[in-house]
Amino acid sequence: MKWLATILLLMAAAAAPATTDESVRFATVDIVLDAKGKPLAAYQVEFIAEASRVKLVGIEGGETKAFAQPPYYDPAALSRNRVIVAAFNTGQDLPRARFRAARLHVQITGSEKPNWEAKLIVAAGADGASIPAAAVSVSEGAAK
């Protein structure tokens, strides 16, 4: 009977999931837009992160009054590594200089800095005209 208990114990140990030393942390990633002096009324940005290590867990608005509300996005993108965010505002106080358009909250597995990028799909003024000189960048905030 002892040999049966030993075999069952060994089988249970072999079936247990392997432990890893991969730490999990939370951080913020800022989507920063620069309209290069033109009043920015609308934008669309694609954010892509390293699929095996980064999951989106939340999205908040920007630092200017015009884009303080969270941008539009597909809620199914949360818990994935890719999202397209978009916002528009045809008011009078439109940003013309570099500003944080959105803040993404991410879960990162591992201690190394993950790879991510942002692509500006469109930037436009209140008249609908494209702002071709506009640029996008990303920067990681503090880990939580």
C-alpha positions in Angstrom: 0.0 0.0 0.0 2.9 2.4 0.7 4.2 1.9 -2.8 0.8 2.9 -4.2 0.8 6.1 -2.1 4.4 6.8 -3.2 3.5 6.4 -6.9 0.4 8.7 -6.5 2.5 11.3 -4.8 5.1 11.2 -7.6 2.5 11.5 -10.2 0.9 14.5 -8.5 4.3 16.2 -8.2 5.0 15.6 -11.9 1.6 17.0 -12.9 2.0 20.2 -10.8 2.7 23.3 -12.9 6.2 24.4 -13.0 7.0 27.5 -11.0 8.7 30.4 -12.7 10.7 33.4 -11.4 8.7 35.7 -13.6 7.5 38.7 -11.6 4.4 40.6 -12.4 4.1 44.3 -12.1 1.8 47.1 -13.2 2.8 50.3 -14.9 1.4 53.1 -17.0 2.3 54.0 -20.6 1.7 57.5 -21.8 0.6 58.1 -25.4 2.1 61.5 -26.2 1.0 63.5 -29.3 2.6 66.6 -30.8 0.6 68.6 -33.3 3.5 70.8 -34.2 1.7 74.1 -33.6 -1.6 73.1 -35.3 -4.8 72.8 -33.2 -5.4 69.1 -32.9 -9.1 68.1 -32.9 -9.0 64.4 -33.6 -6.5 61.5 -33.4 -6.3 57.8 -33.8 -3.3 55.8 -32.5 -2.5 52.1 -32.6 -0.5 50.8 -29.5 1.2 47.4 -29.8 3.1 45.7 -27.0 5.1 42.5 -26.7 2.3 39.9 -26.7 3.9 37.3 -24.4 4.6 39.9 -21.6 2.2 42.8 -21.7 -1.6 42.9 -21.1 -3.7 46.1 -21.2 -5.8 46.5 -18.0 -7.1 50.0 -18.3 -7.2 53.3 -20.3 -7.6 56.8 -19.1 -7.8 60.2 -20.7 -5.2 62.8 -21.3 -3.8 65.9 -19.6 -5.5 68.6 -21.7 -9.1 69.7 -21.2 -9.9 68.8 -24.8 -8.9 65.2 -24.3 -9.4 64.6 -20.5 -12.1 61.9 -21.1 -10.8 58.4 -22.0 -10.4 57.9 -25.7 -12.7 55.5 -27.6 -11.4 52.0 -27.9 -12.7 48.4 -28.2 -13.2 47.1 -24.7 -12.3 43.6 -26.0 -8.8 44.9 -26.5 -8.3 45.0 -22.7 -6.4 42.0 -21.5 -4.6 41.9 -24.9 -1.4 43.5 -26.1 -2.9 45.7 -28.9 -5.4 48.5 -28.9 -6.5 51.4 -31.2 -7.5 54.5 -29.3 -9.2 57.5 -30.9 -10.7 60.8 -29.7 -12.1 64.0 -31.1 -13.1 67.4 -29.8 -14.2 70.3 -31.9 -14.1 72.9 -29.0 -12.0 76.0 -28.8 -9.2 74.9 -26.5 -7.5 72.4 -28.7 -3.9 71.5 -28.0 -1.2 72.7 -30.3 2.0 71.5 -28.6 3.2 68.2 -27.1 0.7 66.7 -24.6 -0.3 63.3 -23.1 -3.3 62.2 -25.1 -4.0 59.0 -23.1 -2.6 56.8 -20.3 -2.6 53.0 -20.7 -2.4 50.8 -17.6 -0.5 47.6 -18.3 0.4 44.4 -16.6 4.0 43.3 -17.3 5.4 39.9 -16.7 9.2 39.7 -16.2 11.7 42.2 -14.9 13.0 43.4 -18.3 11.5 46.4 -20.0 9.1 45.2 -22.7 9.0 46.3 -26.3 6.1 48.5 -27.4 5.3 51.0 -30.1 2.7 53.5 -31.1 1.7 54.3 -34.6 -0.2 57.5 -35.5 -3.0 56.5 -37.9 -4.5 60.0 -38.2 -4.3 63.5 -36.7 -6.7 66.2 -37.8 -7.8 69.7 -37.1 -11.4 70.9 -36.4 -11.9 71.4 -40.1 -11.1 67.8 -40.8 -7.8 68.6 -42.5 -5.0 66.2 -41.8 -2.0 67.3 -39.8 0.8 65.5 -41.5 3.6 66.9 -39.3 2.0 65.5 -36.1 3.9 62.8 -34.2 3.3 60.2 -31.5 5.6 58.7 -28.9 5.2 56.5 -25.8 6.8 56.6 -22.4 6.5 54.3 -19.5 5.5 55.7 -16.2 6.3 54.4 -12.7 5.7 50.8 -11.8 3.0 50.1 -9.3 
